[in-house]
Amino acid sequence: IFEHYINDTTVGLAHTVSRDFHMSEGVAVVFREKFGRPQESTLLYKNLARQKVSKGPFVYSLVTKEVYFGKPTKGDYDEAFRQLELDFQANGLKELVCSAMGCVR
């Protein structure tokens, strides 16, 4: 699915991660392999990191838990989505592409 959007500067791709950026399961693995691991320097807010693909989409990592084996909280989801909405609008993006989020094990 990434190939369809790889040159689209109006798109944001999003997924959830833990604050330790472990990224060893699920959709996070696909994002890590395609775009690399977010770094502390890519954190815009406490619960949102953003990477930019050259002449392509923004890649958002919503931080919803402290460590990869932890459980996300509703508060962390709410804050991450609020931060995503602010940055998405500030950058004039038109489309958000993401898998289902908030599916707690």
Backbone as CSV, one residue per row, in Angstrom:
resi,resn,N_x,N_y,N_z,CA_x,CA_y,CA_z,C_x,C_y,C_z
1,ILE,0.819,-1.199,0.000,0.000,0.000,0.000,0.866,1.268,0.000
2,PHE,2.071,1.171,0.582,2.935,2.352,0.640,3.274,2.868,-0.752
3,GLU,3.489,1.944,-1.698,3.917,2.339,-3.040,2.910,3.283,-3.690
4,HIS,1.638,3.106,-3.374,0.595,3.955,-3.951,0.750,5.411,-3.502
5,TYR,1.275,5.632,-2.302,1.361,6.976,-1.719,2.786,7.529,-1.625
6,ILE,3.771,6.796,-2.080,5.170,7.130,-1.809,5.590,8.493,-2.373
7,ASN,4.920,8.995,-3.396,5.260,10.303,-3.968,4.192,11.358,-3.714
8,ASP,3.292,11.086,-2.790,2.177,11.996,-2.526,2.465,12.848,-1.294
9,THR,2.683,14.122,-1.496,3.017,15.029,-0.388,1.791,15.521,0.375
10,THR,0.599,15.101,-0.046,-0.629,15.513,0.650,-1.141,14.436,1.603
11,VAL,-0.367,13.372,1.768,-0.802,12.216,2.556,0.010,12.079,3.835
12,GLY,-0.671,11.623,4.875,-0.010,11.221,6.108,-0.251,9.739,6.324
13,LEU,0.801,9.000,6.598,0.692,7.581,6.947,0.882,7.482,8.451
14,ALA,0.049,6.714,9.138,0.125,6.694,10.599,0.051,5.281,11.163
15,HIS,0.718,5.113,12.294,0.684,3.858,13.037,1.005,4.166,14.489
16,THR,0.803,3.190,15.358,1.092,3.397,16.776,2.403,2.722,17.159
17,VAL,3.082,3.312,18.137,4.348,2.776,18.642,4.416,2.993,20.152
18,SER,5.398,2.352,20.747,5.690,2.614,22.158,6.791,3.668,22.233
19,ARG,6.897,4.316,23.370,7.879,5.383,23.559,9.318,4.891,23.353
20,ASP,9.561,3.595,23.552,10.912,3.056,23.345,11.204,2.753,21.867
21,PHE,10.226,2.997,20.980,10.366,2.762,19.533,10.867,1.353,19.222
22,HIS,10.419,0.375,20.004,10.860,-1.013,19.827,10.446,-1.566,18.458
23,MET,9.201,-1.411,18.084,8.676,-1.747,16.759,9.007,-3.164,16.308
24,SER,8.611,-4.151,17.095,8.945,-5.536,16.770,7.735,-6.397,16.422
25,GLU,6.532,-5.811,16.389,5.340,-6.597,16.084,4.375,-5.812,15.211
26,GLY,3.561,-6.556,14.481,2.448,-5.976,13.742,2.848,-4.978,12.668
27,VAL,1.985,-4.003,12.476,2.172,-2.980,11.445,3.457,-2.194,11.669
28,ALA,3.856,-2.044,12.928,5.080,-1.283,13.234,6.300,-1.870,12.528
29,VAL,6.340,-3.179,12.378,7.473,-3.824,11.693,7.521,-3.370,10.233
30,VAL,6.377,-3.315,9.592,6.309,-2.886,8.193,6.780,-1.436,8.069
31,PHE,6.325,-0.575,8.970,6.762,0.823,8.959,8.268,0.923,9.213
32,ARG,8.773,0.163,10.165,10.205,0.200,10.485,11.034,-0.218,9.276
33,GLU,10.612,-1.286,8.592,11.367,-1.768,7.437,11.316,-0.785,6.266
34,LYS,10.200,-0.094,6.103,10.045,0.821,4.966,10.646,2.208,5.233
35,PHE,10.463,2.729,6.467,10.839,4.117,6.752,11.881,4.267,7.854
36,GLY,12.277,3.164,8.465,13.221,3.239,9.574,12.507,3.537,10.882
37,ARG,13.250,3.463,11.933,12.723,3.699,13.278,12.689,5.200,13.563
38,PRO,11.591,5.710,14.136,11.609,7.120,14.537,12.700,7.345,15.588
39,GLN,13.206,8.545,15.653,14.222,8.904,16.642,13.629,9.920,17.611
40,GLU,14.273,10.087,18.742,13.819,11.104,19.703,13.690,12.464,19.018
41,SER,14.582,12.737,18.084,14.573,14.039,17.399,13.343,14.227,16.508
42,THR,12.626,13.149,16.197,11.431,13.268,15.361,10.162,13.471,16.188
43,LEU,10.297,13.468,17.515,9.137,13.728,18.373,8.734,15.198,18.262
44,LEU,7.510,15.433,17.862,6.980,16.795,17.789,6.348,17.185,19.109
45,TYR,5.689,16.220,19.704,4.991,16.373,20.973,5.276,15.117,21.790
46,LYS,4.748,15.069,22.986,4.966,13.905,23.853,4.474,12.606,23.202
47,ASN,3.376,12.674,22.468,2.759,11.469,21.928,2.767,11.393,20.401
48,LEU,3.621,12.162,19.743,3.619,12.138,18.285,5.012,12.384,17.720
49,ALA,5.440,11.446,16.873,6.684,11.612,16.114,6.300,11.726,14.638
50,ARG,7.123,12.457,13.888,6.851,12.612,12.461,8.149,12.485,11.683
51,GLN,8.118,11.642,10.663,9.227,11.515,9.731,8.713,11.987,8.370
52,LYS,9.575,12.571,7.577,9.181,13.054,6.253,9.935,12.277,5.194
53,VAL,9.188,11.735,4.243,9.784,11.061,3.099,10.075,12.141,2.063
54,SER,11.289,12.164,1.527,11.653,13.162,0.526,10.662,13.121,-0.637
55,LYS,10.015,14.255,-0.897,9.013,14.372,-1.963,7.918,13.317,-1.824
56,GLY,7.554,13.029,-0.583,6.528,12.022,-0.332,5.733,12.330,0.920
57,PRO,5.088,11.321,1.472,4.178,11.525,2.603,4.891,11.798,3.924
58,PHE,4.122,12.305,4.862,4.562,12.379,6.251,4.283,11.017,6.870
59,VAL,5.167,10.547,7.719,4.968,9.281,8.425,4.825,9.610,9.901
60,TYR,3.639,9.364,10.435,3.338,9.674,11.831,3.413,8.423,12.690
61,SER,4.071,8.549,13.823,4.114,7.492,14.834,3.408,8.026,16.071
62,LEU,2.263,7.450,16.385,1.495,7.863,17.553,1.969,7.058,18.756
63,VAL,2.541,7.729,19.730,3.078,7.062,20.920,1.920,6.838,21.888
64,THR,1.552,5.564,22.065,0.377,5.247,22.876,0.685,4.422,24.123
65,LYS,1.950,4.078,24.316,2.335,3.352,25.532,3.820,3.570,25.783
66,GLU,4.240,3.323,26.993,5.627,3.596,27.390,6.619,2.591,26.821
67,VAL,6.315,1.302,26.943,7.222,0.246,26.476,6.443,-0.732,25.606
68,TYR,7.144,-1.421,24.726,6.478,-2.261,23.734,5.602,-3.346,24.336
69,PHE,5.932,-3.812,25.532,5.133,-4.881,26.142,4.038,-4.329,27.055
70,GLY,3.918,-3.006,27.124,2.908,-2.375,27.973,1.552,-2.302,27.301
71,LYS,0.616,-1.732,28.006,-0.744,-1.548,27.496,-0.995,-0.061,27.245
72,PRO,-1.607,0.262,26.128,-1.935,1.658,25.856,-3.111,2.111,26.720
73,THR,-3.201,3.411,26.935,-4.333,3.958,27.678,-5.190,4.800,26.739
74,LYS,-6.439,4.949,27.082,-7.333,5.795,26.291,-6.812,7.229,26.273
75,GLY,-6.291,7.682,27.408,-5.747,9.035,27.477,-4.595,9.250,26.511
76,ASP,-3.710,8.256,26.403,-2.590,8.371,25.464,-3.081,8.378,24.017
77,TYR,-4.074,7.541,23.703,-4.657,7.568,22.355,-5.267,8.932,22.066
78,ASP,-6.069,9.424,23.000,-6.727,10.717,22.800,-5.711,11.825,22.560
79,GLU,-4.657,11.854,23.362,-3.633,12.897,23.228,-2.869,12.748,21.914
80,ALA,-2.518,11.523,21.542,-1.796,11.295,20.290,-2.633,11.738,19.088
81,PHE,-3.914,11.403,19.089,-4.776,11.810,17.974,-4.992,13.318,17.947
82,ARG,-5.075,13.958,19.102,-5.202,15.417,19.152,-3.959,16.058,18.531
83,GLN,-2.786,15.547,18.902,-1.534,16.074,18.364,-1.427,15.810,16.858
84,LEU,-1.855,14.625,16.431,-1.855,14.294,15.005,-2.757,15.259,14.235
85,GLU,-3.928,15.505,14.750,-4.865,16.407,14.084,-4.266,17.805,13.915
86,LEU,-3.623,18.311,14.950,-3.003,19.638,14.877,-1.933,19.696,13.790
87,ASP,-1.029,18.717,13.776,0.064,18.730,12.806,-0.445,18.472,11.391
88,PHE,-1.396,17.567,11.260,-1.990,17.236,9.964,-2.579,18.491,9.321
89,GLN,-3.356,19.237,10.091,-3.972,20.460,9.575,-2.935,21.545,9.308
90,ALA,-1.958,21.681,10.195,-0.921,22.707,10.031,-0.120,22.499,8.751
91,ASN,0.014,21.247,8.317,0.775,20.939,7.111,-0.099,20.825,5.869
92,GLY,-1.391,21.086,6.006,-2.292,21.078,4.858,-2.456,19.725,4.200
93,LEU,-2.305,18.665,4.970,-2.458,17.328,4.399,-3.927,17.059,4.091
94,LYS,-4.158,16.177,3.125,-5.519,15.911,2.653,-6.027,14.521,3.019
95,GLU,-5.130,13.552,3.179,-5.565,12.170,3.386,-4.699,11.500,4.448
96,LEU,-5.357,10.766,5.337,-4.668,9.995,6.366,-4.862,8.521,6.059
97,VAL,-3.763,7.779,5.986,-3.811,6.346,5.719,-3.267,5.629,6.941
98,CYS,-4.085,4.761,7.516,-3.635,4.004,8.688,-4.456,2.734,8.834
99,SER,-3.876,1.769,9.517,-4.615,0.556,9.843,-5.469,0.851,11.068
100,ALA,-6.281,-0.098,11.450,-7.108,0.075,12.650,-6.205,0.346,13.847
101,MET,-6.567,1.344,14.642,-5.791,1.684,15.840,-6.693,1.548,17.056
102,GLY,-6.091,1.258,18.166,-6.861,1.151,19.391,-7.338,-0.253,19.674
103,CYS,-6.822,-1.219,18.942,-7.170,-2.619,19.182,-6.275,-3.135,20.302
104,VAL,-6.812,-3.236,21.479,-6.027,-3.630,22.643,-6.080,-5.140,22.792
105,ARG,-4.900,-5.744,23.052,-4.849,-7.199,23.224,-5.478,-7.619,24.516
